């Protein structure tokens, strides 16, 4: 039975949490421990989970009794029907069902195409050099057959994909129902976005959160709060740490959950208003052409999609129009150079592009480094955006862009959130400027394997992201003078 009672005196939250930005409620932590114990008691499940699996828990209420539902993304040990967990929204794994039948037909077409290619290749004259060899499908008899098979494969694949998405009929708290195609078209309302995202990505609807909410609605259970956590090894490209909680993926789940959460009583999260004292920006240097300032953590560099002040806006109030040749992440603090006219802006941009600007950061990691790692070294891990979970970046050896970072352990510090923990303070010098480069290079298993303290995207939340731009050097666009500035991190011990 997927409903598991919880015997606890913990208070439940007043409303449902935001699955894309949350701290797991203690009830979720309790439920996650029970799920972990169950998985570790089942050898078949444990063997698959150790290879890496996302699990989710949804605290629900039934007739005044609290309990939880559990789910996993995709399949677990090749199955989607484990009794302990909620079922899939739609079961496409039935051997005699439409999906598997059509899948076998498409596989048969692939096999026939492979056989034709092999037959054509084996009949090619051996004296012909490989560089001048004809196409495997160049024979007069095979070419029309191949084109027809490819057209049939494309037609069947597209029809099967559309049919599958139509089978995922999702509910919301109001009792309304839509399939994934309808949800996608309603979410991406502009013609441009509809053209870019005509259909959901593969695997949509099979993540934890949609499965959990769907089962709760079907069974008349009231959702209270939810969380998702990773078990086992990290994927090769993504950063997932065993036992840590993560937000729902945005690429697949944001449109689905936006619909499914309609009608839920939501958690009333009140963010502290930005006060002028909190937003004070320290100006380190100023002349008629440029500024060097220290941006506080939590302040946007430039206006963004969220309603919050930005460094550019605050400086414009004091100095007039300013131009931003580079940026720091909202939660990263530290030194930035700002142009006061377009000529300076273009010159600084060119210096960044030519990598003539020196930048060094300081970071406090969330745990000690592995003893096998040297105290000083270079990380080279190519990066690219994750199109299904922006702004997250992934390591991709084939398609990623080069990213190189030098690191050095500077000292050991007492953790600002745990006085009994001693954490390494690092110097990080990037030689490239990829998005989230330092954060990924620290957190990825093939990098340092330890997230920066407070990195909610690649590690866990804390009081702040402990990453600070501590040094900046560049050539003044007007005077030609080489200028150097330093500002040590405020989270030093």
C-alpha positions in Angstrom: 0.0 0.0 0.0 1.6 3.3 -1.0 0.1 5.2 1.9 2.5 5.0 4.9 1.3 6.4 8.3 3.6 8.8 10.2 3.5 8.6 14.0 4.9 11.9 15.1 4.1 15.0 17.1 5.7 17.3 14.5 3.5 20.2 13.4 2.6 20.3 9.7 3.2 23.4 7.6 0.4 25.9 7.0 0.6 25.5 3.2 2.2 23.5 0.4 5.8 24.3 -0.3 7.4 25.5 -3.6 9.0 22.3 -5.1 11.4 24.5 -7.0 12.8 26.4 -4.0 12.5 24.9 -0.6 14.1 23.6 2.6 12.8 20.1 3.3 10.3 20.1 6.1 11.1 17.9 9.1 8.2 15.7 8.2 9.9 15.1 4.8 13.2 14.3 6.5 11.4 11.7 8.6 9.7 10.2 5.5 12.9 10.2 3.5 14.6 8.2 6.3 11.9 5.6 6.1 12.2 5.4 2.3 16.0 5.0 2.6 15.6 2.2 5.2 13.1 0.4 3.0 15.3 0.6 -0.1 18.3 -0.6 1.8 16.3 -3.6 3.1 15.6 -4.8 -0.5 18.7 -6.1 -2.2 17.2 -5.9 -5.7 16.2 -2.2 -5.2 19.4 -1.3 -3.4 21.6 -2.6 -6.2 19.8 -0.3 -8.7 19.5 2.7 -6.4 23.3 2.6 -5.6 23.8 3.4 -9.3 22.0 6.7 -8.7 18.3 7.4 -8.4 16.0 10.3 -7.4 13.4 9.6 -4.8 10.6 11.8 -3.6 8.2 11.9 -0.6 4.9 13.7 -0.3 3.4 14.2 3.1 -0.4 13.8 2.9 -3.3 13.8 5.2 -6.2 11.3 5.2 -9.1 11.7 7.7 -6.9 13.7 10.0 -4.0 11.2 9.9 -0.7 12.2 8.5 1.2 9.8 6.3 3.5 9.9 3.3 3.7 8.7 -0.3 7.0 7.7 -1.9 8.1 7.7 -5.6 11.1 7.3 -7.8 11.9 8.9 -11.1 11.6 6.7 -14.2 12.0 3.0 -13.4 13.5 1.2 -10.4 15.3 -2.1 -11.1 13.5 -2.1 -14.5 10.0 -1.9 -13.0 7.4 0.8 -12.3 5.1 -1.3 -10.2 6.7 -1.7 -6.8 3.9 -1.8 -4.2 5.7 0.4 -1.7 5.8 3.3 -4.1 3.1 5.1 -6.0 2.4 3.8 -9.5 3.4 5.7 -12.7 0.8 8.1 -14.1 0.6 5.9 -17.2 2.1 2.4 -17.6 3.8 2.2 -20.9 5.7 -1.0 -20.0 2.9 -3.6 -20.6 4.4 -6.1 -23.2 1.2 -6.3 -25.2 0.2 -2.6 -24.9 0.2 -0.2 -27.8 3.5 1.5 -26.8 5.5 -1.7 -26.6 3.9 -3.0 -29.8 4.8 0.1 -31.7 8.2 0.2 -30.2 8.9 -3.3 -31.5 7.8 -2.2 -35.0 10.2 0.8 -34.9 13.0 -1.5 -33.7 12.2 -3.9 -36.6 12.6 -1.0 -39.0 16.0 -0.1 -37.4 17.1 -3.7 -37.8 16.1 -3.8 -41.5 17.9 -0.5 -42.2 21.0 -1.9 -40.4 20.8 -5.1 -42.5 20.5 -3.1 -45.8 23.5 -1.0 -44.8 25.6 -4.1 -43.9 24.6 -5.8 -47.2 25.5 -2.8 -49.3 28.8 -2.3 -47.5 29.8 -5.9 -48.0 29.1 -5.8 -51.7 31.2 -2.7 -52.3 34.4 -3.3 -54.3 37.4 -3.9 -52.0 39.7 -1.9 -54.3 37.7 1.3 -53.6 39.4 3.4 -51.0 37.3 4.2 -47.9 37.5 8.0 -48.7 35.8 7.4 -52.1 33.5 4.6 -51.1 29.8 5.1 -52.1 27.0 5.6 -49.6 25.9 2.2 -48.0 22.5 2.9 -49.6 23.7 4.0 -53.0 22.6 0.8 -54.9 19.6 1.4 -57.2 17.5 -1.3 -55.5 18.2 -0.3 -51.9 17.8 3.5 -52.1 14.0 3.7 -52.6 13.6 1.0 -49.9 15.7 2.9 -47.4 13.9 6.2 -48.0 10.6 4.5 -47.5 11.7 2.8 -44.3 13.1 6.0 -42.9 9.9 7.8 -43.7 7.9 5.1 -42.0 10.1 5.1 -39.0 9.7 8.9 -38.6 6.0 8.7 -39.0 5.6 5.9 -36.4 8.0 7.6 -33.9 6.2 10.9 -34.0 2.8 9.4 -33.8 3.9 7.2 -30.9 5.4 10.1 -29.0 2.2 12.2 -29.4 0.0 9.2 -28.4 2.1 8.6 -25.3 1.9 12.3 -24.1 -1.9 12.2 -24.6 -2.1 9.2 -22.2 -0.6 11.3 -19.3 -3.8 12.9 -18.1 -2.8 15.0 -15.1 -5.0 16.3 -12.3 -4.9 19.4 -10.1 -6.3 20.2 -6.7 -9.4 21.6 -8.3 -10.3 18.3 -10.0 -9.4 19.6 -13.4 -7.7 17.3 -15.9 -5.4 17.9 -18.9 -3.0 15.8 -20.8 0.7 16.7 -21.3 0.2 18.2 -24.7 -2.5 20.5 -23.4 -0.4 21.5 -20.4 2.5 22.4 -22.6 0.5 24.5 -25.0 -1.2 26.3 -22.2 2.1 27.0 -20.4 4.0 28.2 -23.4 1.5 30.7 -24.6 3.4 32.8 -27.1 3.7 31.5 -30.7 7.5 31.7 -30.5 7.6 29.5 -27.4 5.1 27.1 -28.8 7.3 26.7 -31.9 10.3 26.1 -29.7 8.5 23.7 -27.3 5.8 22.1 -29.4 5.8 18.9 -27.2 7.2 18.0 -23.8 10.6 16.5 -23.5 10.9 12.7 -23.3 10.2 11.3 -19.8 7.9 14.1 -18.8 5.4 13.0 -16.2 7.7 10.2 -14.9 9.5 12.3 -12.3 8.7 12.0 -8.6 6.7 15.1 -8.0 4.0 14.6 -10.8 3.6 10.9 -9.8 3.1 11.8 -6.1 0.6 14.5 -6.7 -1.3 12.4 -9.2 -1.7 9.5 -6.8 -2.7 11.8 -4.0 -5.5 13.4 -6.0 -6.7 10.1 -7.3 -7.0 8.7 -3.8 -8.5 11.8 -2.2 -5.4 12.6 -0.1 -4.6 16.1 0.8 -1.0 17.1 -0.1 0.9 18.8 2.8 4.5 19.2 1.7 7.0 17.4 -0.6 10.7 16.9 -1.1 13.0 15.0 -3.5 16.4 13.5 -2.6 19.2 11.7 -4.4 20.4 8.2 -3.5 23.6 6.6 -4.7 26.3 7.6 -7.2 26.2 10.9 -9.0 25.4 10.8 -12.8 28.5 11.4 -15.0 27.6 14.9 -16.1 25.1 16.2 -13.5 26.0 17.0 -9.9 23.9 14.9 -7.4 25.2 14.1 -4.0 24.0 11.1 -2.0 21.4 12.0 0.6 21.0 15.6 -0.5 17.6 17.2 -1.4 17.0 18.9 -4.7 14.4 21.0 -6.4 12.1 19.5 -9.1 13.6 19.9 -12.6 12.4 22.9 -14.4 12.5 21.7 -18.0 10.1 18.8 -17.5 8.3 19.6 -14.3 7.7 23.3 -14.2 4.8 23.4 -16.7 3.3 20.2 -15.2 3.5 21.2 -11.6 2.3 24.7 -12.4 -0.9 23.1 -13.5 -1.1 20.4 -10.9 -0.6 22.7 -7.9 -3.5 24.9 -8.9 -6.1 24.9 -6.1 -3.6 23.9 -3.4 -3.2 26.1 -0.3 0.3 27.4 -0.7 2.9 28.1 1.9 3.0 31.8 2.7 6.7 32.6 2.3 7.5 36.2 3.2 10.9 37.3 2.0 12.5 40.1 3.9 12.2 43.4 2.0 15.4 44.8 0.6 16.5 47.5 2.9 18.9 50.3 1.8 21.4 49.4 4.6 21.5 45.8 3.3 22.0 47.0 -0.2 24.9 49.3 0.5 27.5 48.9 -2.2 31.1 49.7 -1.3 32.8 51.8 -4.0 36.6 51.0 -3.9 37.7 53.2 -6.8 36.0 55.8 -9.0 37.0 58.1 -11.9 35.2 59.6 -14.9 35.5 56.4 -16.9 34.9 53.5 -14.5 34.1 52.2 -11.0 35.4 49.3 -9.0 32.8 48.2 -6.4 32.2 45.3 -4.1 28.8 43.7 -4.7 27.1 42.1 -1.7 25.8 38.5 -1.8 22.1 38.4 -2.6 22.1 41.4 -5.0 21.6 40.9 -8.8 24.3 42.3 -11.0 21.8 43.6 -13.6 18.0 43.7 -13.7 16.6 40.2 -14.0 13.3 38.2 -14.3 12.7 38.5 -10.5 11.5 41.7 -8.9 14.6 42.7 -7.0 17.1 45.6 -7.1 20.3 45.2 -9.0 23.8 46.6 -8.7 23.4 48.4 -12.0 20.2 50.2 -10.8 21.8 51.2 -7.4 24.9 52.6 -9.1 22.8 54.4 -11.7 21.0 56.3 -8.9 24.4 57.6 -7.7 26.5 57.9 -10.8 24.1 58.1 -13.7 24.1 55.6 -16.6 26.5 52.7 -16.0 27.4 49.7 -18.2 28.2 46.2 -16.9 31.0 44.5 -18.9 30.7 41.4 -16.6 28.5 39.9 -13.9 28.6 37.9 -10.7 25.9 35.4 -9.8 23.2 36.9 -7.5 24.5 35.0 -4.5 28.2 35.6 -5.2 29.8 38.7 -3.5 33.0 40.5 -4.5 34.8 42.9 -6.8 33.3 44.2 -10.1 34.5 46.8 -12.6 31.7 49.0 -14.0 32.0 51.3 -17.0 30.7 54.9 -17.0 30.6 55.3 -20.8 30.2 53.2 -23.9 33.8 53.5 -25.0 35.1 52.2 -21.6 32.4 49.5 -21.7 33.5 48.2 -25.1 37.2 48.2 -24.1 36.6 46.3 -20.9 34.4 43.8 -22.8 37.3 43.2 -25.2 39.7 42.7 -22.3 37.3 40.1 -20.9 36.9 38.4 -24.3 40.7 38.3 -24.7 41.1 37.0 -21.1 43.4 39.9 -20.2 41.5 40.5 -17.0 42.7 38.7 -13.9 40.1 37.4 -11.5 40.6 35.4 -8.3 37.9 34.1 -6.0 37.8 32.7 -2.5 35.4 30.0 -1.5 34.6 28.1 1.7 33.7 24.5 0.9 30.9 22.6 2.7 33.1 19.7 3.8 36.8 18.7 4.0 38.5 17.8 0.7 39.4 14.2 0.0 42.9 13.3 1.4 43.7 12.0 -2.1 43.5 15.5 -3.6 46.6 17.7 -3.7 46.4 21.1 -1.9 47.0 22.9 -5.2 46.0 21.9 -8.7 44.0 22.6 -11.9 40.5 21.4 -12.7 39.6 21.0 -16.4 36.0 20.0 -16.9 34.0 21.2 -20.0 30.6 22.6 -19.3 27.3 23.2 -21.0 23.8 24.2 -19.9 21.3 21.6 -19.0 18.4 22.5 -21.3 15.9 20.6 -19.1 16.9 22.3 -15.9 18.3 25.8 -16.5 20.3 27.5 -15.1 22.0 24.2 -14.0 25.2 23.4 -15.8 26.5 19.9 -16.6 29.9 18.4 -17.4 29.9 17.2 -21.0 33.2 16.0 -22.5 31.7 15.8 -26.1 29.7 18.9 -26.3 30.7 21.1 -23.4 32.9 24.3 -23.7 36.4 24.3 -22.2 36.5 25.4 -18.6 39.7 25.6 -16.6 40.2 26.5 -12.9 43.3 26.7 -10.7 42.7 26.0 -7.0 44.7 26.2 -3.9 43.9 25.5 -0.3 44.6 28.7 1.7 43.7 27.7 5.2 41.2 25.8 7.4 38.3 27.6 9.0 35.6 26.9 11.5 32.2 26.5 9.8 30.0 29.6 10.3 27.0 27.2 10.8 28.6 24.5 12.8 31.3 25.5 15.3 32.5 21.9 15.5 33.2 21.6 11.8 36.5 22.7 10.1 36.2 23.6 6.5 38.8 24.4 3.8 39.1 27.9 2.5 40.2 27.9 -1.2 41.6 30.3 -3.7 40.0 29.8 -7.2 41.4 31.3 -10.3 39.3 30.7 -13.5 41.0 30.8 -16.9 37.7 30.7 -18.6 34.4 32.4 -17.8 31.7 29.7 -18.1 28.4 30.0 -16.2 28.7 28.5 -12.7 32.2 27.3 -13.6 33.7 27.6 -10.0 30.6 26.1 -8.4 30.5 23.1 -10.7 34.3 22.5 -10.6 34.1 22.4 -6.8 31.0 20.2 -6.6 31.5 17.7 -9.4 33.0 14.3 -8.5 35.7 14.7 -11.2 36.6 18.1 -9.8 36.9 18.6 -6.0 33.8 16.6 -5.2 32.8 19.1 -2.5 30.2 21.9 -3.1 30.8 25.4 -2.0 29.1 26.1 1.3 25.6 27.5 0.7 25.4 26.5 -2.9 21.7 25.6 -3.2 22.0 24.5 -6.8 24.9 22.1 -6.6 25.0 21.4 -2.8 22.8 22.6 0.1 21.4 26.0 1.2 23.1 27.9 4.0 23.1 31.4 5.3 24.7 32.5 2.0 26.8 31.2 -0.9 30.4 31.4 0.4 32.0 32.5 -2.9 33.7 35.9 -3.2 35.5 37.7 -6.0 38.6 38.7 -4.0 41.0 40.0 -6.6 40.5 41.9 -9.9 43.2 43.3 -12.3 42.7 45.0 -15.6 44.2 47.6 -17.9 42.6 51.1 -17.6 41.0 51.8 -21.0 42.0 55.4 -21.0 45.3 55.7 -19.1 46.7 52.3 -20.0 47.7 51.7 -16.4 47.5 48.2 -15.1 45.2 48.3 -12.1 44.9 45.8 -9.3 42.3 45.5 -6.5 41.9 43.1 -3.6 39.1 42.5 -1.1 39.2 39.4 1.1 36.1 37.4 1.7 33.8 38.4 4.6 33.3 34.7 5.6 36.9 34.3 6.6 37.5 32.7 10.0 
